[in-house]
Amino acid sequence: MKRLLALQKVIELQSFSKAALALGYTQSAISHMIASLESEFAIKLLYRSHTGVQFTLEGAQVYPLIQNTIRQYQAMQEKVQEIKGLSSGTIRIGTISSISAHWLPLLIQKFQQQYPQVKFILHQGDYTTIPEWVRTNQVDFGFVSPDALPHTDVQFVKSGVLKAVLPPNHPLVQHGFVTLADLTSEPFLELEEGSYSEPLAAFEKAHLQPNIKLRVHDDYSILSMVELGLGVSILPELVLQKTAYNVAILPIKPELTRRIGIISQKKVMLPIASQYFINFIMENIDLLP
């Protein structure tokens, strides 16, 4: 298992020396572990390129099975910890930027007061990548919109309001609110969320077509662009709670909402630490903005 974990770290960091430093080994020890694996498998797993360490074709085919082996080993270890009481474990979460910034810090802080040895790894994604990460065991669970996955079991957590974001001196600001029809004549900056977008779904439902000028994968980049007058957008109120950007934030009539839920691995595969944390989230919904 140490050899498999060494291989995983080499691939993650694309460097033998960085992997050695991260795991507390010498570089020669890491090289020996990888060579031992390659000898046992009788195939070459890695090669060095100008961009770092890369898989061979054979290595790329084997690695998903190695990842599953590591995950099963970690699940076994965490099951043992469950029997003894939750004192360790690693929780891997697929998340979107607004949840990372405004939900998870508080939740992690309070959870680690009870379980200080539990570690967290956050993978930032969208409504397309996060379900795929859950399916391929790259994360234990993730936050998505249930509306993005109508045929998938998603545990609903909470809804939030969507609001219009405009340059501070835009003529629509003096109206006090906007409609979707108001926004169709403006350059629209779309938050790229993968296979589903709440604002675009709302435009479609209203039989309107926004004038999309730019698609961006980050809420805060959009705020910066709106501030400079590049266009208007629709963002979750959650993102707008602690913004220092000079933008106008207006309600939309009729009101638009975003639903957030949790998609996870099957319980039999879900590490105990992640089970505890999901339960903790559901027990503390009222604390979430």
C-alpha distance (Angstrom), angle and dihedral (degrees) to the residues before:
residue distance angle dihedral
M1 . . .
K2 3.81 . .
R3 3.80 88.8 .
L4 3.81 92.2 51.0
L5 3.80 91.2 48.3
A6 3.80 89.6 49.1
L7 3.81 90.1 52.2
Q8 3.81 90.5 49.1
K9 3.82 91.5 52.0
V10 3.81 92.9 46.9
I11 3.80 89.8 53.8
E12 3.80 92.8 44.0
L13 3.82 92.7 52.3
Q14 3.84 96.6 28.4
S15 3.79 88.9 -136.7
F16 3.81 136.8 91.2
S17 3.81 92.4 -151.6
K18 3.83 94.5 49.1
A19 3.81 90.8 46.7
A20 3.80 90.4 50.7
L21 3.81 91.1 50.9
A22 3.82 92.4 47.3
L23 3.82 93.6 48.9
G24 3.80 97.3 39.4
Y25 3.82 96.6 -114.1
T26 3.77 133.3 119.5
Q27 3.79 116.9 -102.1
S28 3.79 90.2 -114.8
A29 3.82 90.0 54.7
I30 3.82 90.9 53.8
S31 3.80 91.1 47.0
H32 3.81 89.9 49.9
M33 3.84 91.2 50.8
I34 3.80 92.4 51.7
A35 3.80 91.9 44.9
S36 3.80 89.5 50.3
L37 3.80 90.7 52.7
E38 3.79 91.7 48.2
S39 3.80 90.1 49.3
E40 3.81 92.0 50.0
F41 3.82 92.8 47.3
A42 3.82 92.4 40.0
I43 3.82 90.1 -136.6
K44 3.79 135.0 97.5
L45 3.82 110.3 -109.8
L46 3.80 104.4 -179.6
Y47 3.75 143.0 25.4
R48 3.80 132.2 -172.4
S49 3.81 118.8 -118.0
H50 3.80 134.1 174.3
T51 3.83 88.5 -93.7
G52 3.81 94.8 50.7
V53 3.78 137.2 -91.3
Q54 3.80 114.4 -15.7
F55 3.81 137.1 -177.5
T56 3.76 121.7 -103.7
L57 3.81 113.9 -130.9
E58 3.81 88.9 -98.8
G59 3.80 92.3 47.1
A60 3.80 91.9 51.9
Q61 3.81 89.8 54.8
V62 3.80 94.2 49.0
Y63 3.81 98.4 42.1
P64 3.85 98.5 77.3
L65 3.81 88.2 57.2
I66 3.81 90.0 48.3
Q67 3.81 89.4 51.9
N68 3.80 90.3 52.0
T69 3.79 90.2 49.8
I70 3.80 90.5 52.1
R71 3.79 91.5 47.6
Q72 3.81 92.2 50.1
Y73 3.80 90.2 48.5
Q74 3.80 91.0 50.5
A75 3.80 90.6 46.9
M76 3.81 89.3 52.1
Q77 3.79 91.1 50.4
E78 3.78 91.9 48.4
K79 3.81 91.4 48.5
V80 3.79 87.7 55.9
Q81 3.81 88.3 50.0
E82 3.81 88.9 50.5
I83 3.77 89.8 56.0
K84 3.80 89.5 50.4
G85 3.80 94.0 39.1
L86 3.82 126.5 -85.8
S87 3.79 104.5 -70.3
S88 3.80 101.5 139.8
G89 3.77 143.9 8.0
T90 3.79 140.7 123.0
I91 3.80 123.1 -104.5
R92 3.82 116.1 -155.7
I93 3.79 114.8 -162.9
G94 3.79 132.7 -175.0
T95 3.77 106.9 -147.8
I96 3.80 145.4 167.4
S97 3.80 122.3 -124.9
S98 3.82 98.1 -104.8
I99 3.81 91.6 52.5
S100 3.81 91.7 44.8
A101 3.79 90.9 52.9
H102 3.80 103.2 38.3
W103 3.82 110.3 22.9
L104 3.77 110.2 27.7
P105 3.83 100.8 53.5
L106 3.81 91.6 59.4
L107 3.80 94.2 40.5
I108 3.81 93.8 47.9
Q109 3.80 91.9 46.6
K110 3.79 93.2 53.0
F111 3.82 93.9 41.3
Q112 3.80 92.4 51.9
Q113 3.78 90.1 52.9
Q114 3.81 85.2 68.2
Y115 3.81 98.3 32.0
P116 3.83 107.2 25.5
Q117 3.82 94.8 170.1
V118 3.80 95.8 58.3
K119 3.81 114.0 105.9
F120 3.80 129.4 -151.3
I121 3.80 131.6 -146.5
L122 3.82 116.0 -170.9
H123 3.81 122.9 -161.0
Q124 3.81 114.1 -165.7
G125 3.79 112.7 -141.3
D126 3.79 144.9 127.8
Y127 3.80 141.6 -108.8
T128 3.82 90.8 -70.6
T129 3.80 103.6 41.4
I130 3.82 97.7 41.2
P131 3.84 96.4 59.8
E132 3.80 88.6 46.0
W133 3.81 90.6 52.1
V134 3.81 89.8 51.7
R135 3.81 90.6 48.7
T136 3.82 92.8 50.7
N137 3.83 94.2 42.9
Q138 3.80 94.1 -115.2
V139 3.82 88.6 126.6
D140 3.80 131.8 21.7
F141 3.79 94.6 -136.0
G142 3.76 140.6 -18.8
F143 3.79 145.9 -158.8
V144 3.81 116.8 -106.6
S145 3.78 140.3 148.9
P146 3.82 111.5 -93.1
D147 3.82 86.3 -143.4
A148 3.81 89.3 62.8
L149 3.82 90.8 57.7
P150 3.82 106.7 37.0
H151 3.82 93.3 163.5
T152 3.82 96.6 45.3
D153 3.79 130.3 84.7
V154 3.82 104.6 -107.5
Q155 3.81 120.8 171.6
F156 3.81 106.8 -134.9
V157 3.82 115.2 -130.0
K158 3.81 111.4 168.8
S159 3.80 146.2 -31.0
G160 3.78 127.7 -127.6
V161 3.79 136.7 -171.2
L162 3.80 123.5 -105.8
K163 3.81 117.8 -141.1
A164 3.78 137.1 -168.2
V165 3.79 118.2 -109.3
L166 3.81 119.0 -156.2
P167 3.82 138.2 168.3
P168 3.83 107.9 -84.3
N169 3.82 95.2 -112.2
H170 3.80 97.2 43.9
P171 3.85 113.7 134.8
L172 3.82 91.9 -125.6
V173 3.82 90.8 62.9
Q174 3.80 92.5 77.0
H175 3.83 90.3 59.7
G176 3.82 91.2 68.3
F177 3.81 93.5 -135.5
V178 3.79 140.2 30.3
T179 3.78 137.8 -142.6
L180 3.78 126.7 -142.4
A181 3.80 87.8 -109.7
D182 3.83 89.3 58.0
L183 3.79 90.0 56.5
T184 3.81 97.7 49.5
S185 3.82 92.3 77.6
E186 3.82 92.2 52.3
P187 3.82 129.3 81.5
F188 3.80 101.2 -96.4
L189 3.81 124.1 -146.6
E190 3.79 108.3 -154.6
L191 3.79 123.1 -151.9
E192 3.81 103.7 -132.3
E193 3.81 105.8 -132.3
G194 3.79 102.1 162.0
S195 3.77 123.2 -111.2
Y196 3.82 95.3 -3.7
S197 3.80 135.3 43.5
E198 3.79 122.2 -174.4
P199 3.86 93.9 -152.6
L200 3.81 93.4 47.7
A201 3.81 90.5 47.3
A202 3.81 88.6 52.4
F203 3.82 92.3 49.4
E204 3.81 90.3 49.2
K205 3.79 92.8 48.4
A206 3.82 89.0 52.4
H207 3.84 90.3 47.9
L208 3.80 90.7 -117.3
Q209 3.80 130.4 134.2
P210 3.83 118.4 -145.8
N211 3.80 119.2 -144.2
I212 3.83 96.4 -119.4
K213 3.79 110.8 -161.8
L214 3.79 100.1 164.5
R215 3.80 140.1 14.0
V216 3.80 116.4 -151.9
H217 3.81 129.7 -178.7
D218 3.81 95.9 -148.5
D219 3.81 129.6 67.3
Y220 3.78 94.4 -149.3
S221 3.80 93.8 51.4
I222 3.79 87.7 55.6
L223 3.81 90.9 51.3
S224 3.79 90.0 52.6
M225 3.80 91.0 50.4
V226 3.80 93.5 47.5
E227 3.80 88.9 50.1
L228 3.82 88.9 57.3
G229 3.80 91.6 49.9
L230 3.80 98.8 -108.6
G231 3.79 92.5 134.3
V232 3.79 147.0 -61.4
S233 3.77 131.0 -77.6
I234 3.78 146.9 -178.3
L235 3.81 117.0 -122.7
P236 3.81 137.3 168.7
E237 3.80 114.1 -87.8
L238 3.80 85.6 -129.2
V239 3.81 89.6 68.7
L240 3.79 92.3 48.1
Q241 3.80 98.5 53.5
K242 3.81 97.3 89.1
T243 3.76 103.2 22.9
A244 3.80 121.9 142.3
Y245 3.80 92.5 -169.7
N246 3.79 118.7 118.8
V247 3.80 97.9 -120.3
A248 3.79 136.6 126.5
I249 3.81 115.8 -114.4
L250 3.79 115.9 -158.3
P251 3.81 134.7 178.1
I252 3.79 117.2 -113.9
K253 3.80 120.7 -131.1
P254 2.93 119.3 -116.5
E255 3.80 90.7 31.8
L256 3.80 119.9 -109.3
T257 3.80 122.4 -150.6
R258 3.78 137.4 -168.4
R259 3.80 122.3 -145.6
I260 3.80 120.6 -150.3
G261 3.79 126.1 -163.0
I262 3.80 142.0 160.1
I263 3.79 126.4 -102.8
S264 3.79 114.2 -167.7
Q265 3.76 144.7 170.2
K266 3.78 117.6 -89.6
K267 3.77 110.7 -75.2
V268 3.79 93.0 -112.8
M269 3.84 88.5 60.2
L270 3.81 97.8 36.8
P271 3.83 112.8 105.0
I272 3.77 113.4 -118.3
A273 3.82 93.0 -118.9
S274 3.80 90.1 57.4
Q275 3.80 91.5 46.8
Y276 3.80 88.7 53.9
F277 3.81 92.1 47.9
I278 3.81 94.5 48.8
N279 3.80 89.2 50.7
F280 3.81 88.6 47.5
I281 3.83 90.7 52.9
M282 3.81 92.1 51.2
E283 3.80 91.1 48.3
N284 3.82 91.8 51.8
I285 3.80 102.1 43.1
D286 3.81 91.4 122.6
L287 3.81 89.9 62.7
L288 3.80 92.5 58.4
P289 3.79 118.3 96.3
